[in-house]
């Protein structure tokens, strides 16, 4: 997906939202993201927090940690 397609899809999603509180939250997230310099959040983390996030990223990238959607549905069927 290129930037134009992402923008178009994003606008369509926003146009479909009727929940004003959700729109306000999304607006604030986007507003904050647009004024935050790249890397600013990372630099505010402690060294331990940075290491933990890097560890989590490695675990997420590993295929052996993946669980199929069907397995998750079966595991949590009583709440679905």
N, C-alpha and C positions, 0 to 999 in steps of 0.2 A: 504494500500500500504506500503510495507516495503522499507527500504533504497535502496536496490538494484534496485527495480522496479522504484523508484523515479529517481535514477541516470540514469537508462536506458531511461526512458521517457524524462528526461531533455536533455540528449544527442541527442535523436531523434528530439526533438523540435529545438534545436540549429542547427542541421544539415539541417533543413528545411528552416532556415532563410537566405534569400539572401540579406537583407539590411545591408550593412556594418556599417552604423551609429547606427542602432539598436543593432548590435552585440557588438559594442564598448561600448554602454551604459550598456548593460547587463553585459559585462565583468567588467566594473568599479563597478557596483552594487555588483556583486559577490566578487570581490576583496576586496572591502570595508567591506562587511559582514564577510569575512573570517578573517580579521585582527582586527575587533571590538570585544572587550571582551563582554561577556553576561552582560547585565545590564548597560553598559556604556552609552548608549543613554538615558535610563530612568533617570540616575543620573544627566544628563545634563539639564533635564527639570526642570522648576520651579514647586513649589508645586501646583500652580493653573493649570498649563499645565497637571501635573500628575492627578489631580482631574478630569479635563475635559476629559481626555482619559479614565479614569475609568468609568465615567458617560456614555460616548459614548459606551464603551464595554458593559455595562449593557443594554443600549437601543438596541444594535444590537442583544443581546442574547434573548430579549423578543419577543415571537411569535406575540404579538399584533402589533408590528411595521413592520411586514413583508408585502410586497406588491407582489402579484403574477407577474410573467413575463408578462402574458397577460394584466394585469392592466397597467403595465408600457408601454407596446407597444401601448395600446389604448390611453394612456395619451399623448404619444409623437409621435403619428403616423405621424404627419405632418413633422417630421424631419427624419423619417426612410425611 
